[in-house]
């Protein structure tokens, strides 16, 4: 996993700290919950590829022995938007 990702040349994402930090406003950082951070990390790692609901659910929850509903997945995607 990368230490940080630059998104659209305007926001840094720090996966280990689960933080989004705008370049222009360093103090306007946003904390993500763990599942939202994992979803964003997967999407960034698979840039340019299709990531299915199954892929997200498997990587973020099921691989850790957790099971969740599609609604929970949708809520976490909404958070990172």
C-alpha positions in Angstrom: 0.0 0.0 0.0 1.2 3.4 -0.9 1.9 6.0 1.8 -0.3 8.6 0.1 -2.3 9.0 -3.1 -2.8 12.3 -5.0 -6.4 12.5 -6.3 -7.2 14.9 -9.1 -4.2 17.0 -8.3 -6.2 18.5 -5.4 -6.5 16.0 -2.5 -4.1 13.7 -0.8 -5.4 10.5 0.7 -3.3 8.9 3.5 -4.6 5.3 3.8 -2.8 4.5 7.1 -4.3 7.5 8.8 -7.6 7.3 6.9 -7.4 11.0 6.0 -8.3 13.1 3.0 -6.3 16.4 2.9 -7.0 19.1 0.3 -3.7 20.6 -1.0 -5.0 24.1 -0.8 -6.4 23.9 2.7 -4.2 21.7 4.8 -6.3 22.1 7.9 -9.6 21.1 6.3 -8.8 17.4 6.5 -11.5 14.8 6.5 -11.3 11.5 8.5 -12.9 8.4 6.9 -14.1 5.4 8.7 -12.2 2.2 8.2 -14.5 0.6 5.6 -14.7 3.8 3.5 -10.9 4.1 3.6 -10.5 0.5 2.5 -13.0 1.1 -0.3 -11.1 4.1 -1.5 -7.8 2.4 -1.3 -9.1 -0.5 -3.4 -10.5 1.9 -6.0 -7.2 3.8 -6.2 -5.2 0.5 -6.5 -7.4 -0.7 -9.3 -7.4 2.7 -11.2 -8.6 2.2 -14.7 -10.2 -1.2 -14.0 -13.7 -2.2 -13.3 -14.3 -2.9 -9.6 -17.4 -4.8 -8.9 -19.6 -4.8 -5.8 -18.4 -8.3 -5.2 -14.7 -7.1 -5.3 -15.4 -4.3 -2.9 -17.4 -6.5 -0.5 -14.8 -9.3 -0.7 -11.8 -7.1 -0.1 -13.2 -4.7 2.5 -15.3 -7.1 4.6 -15.4 -10.8 3.7 -11.6 -11.2 3.6 -11.7 -10.1 7.3 -14.4 -12.5 8.3 -17.1 -9.9 8.2 -20.3 -9.9 6.2 -22.3 -6.9 5.2 -25.3 -5.8 3.2 -25.2 -4.0 -0.1 -26.7 -1.0 1.6 -23.6 -0.7 3.9 -21.4 -0.8 0.8 -23.4 1.9 -0.8 -23.2 4.1 2.3 -19.4 3.8 2.4 -19.1 4.7 -1.3 -21.3 7.7 -0.7 -19.0 8.8 2.1 -16.0 8.8 -0.2 -17.8 10.7 -2.9 
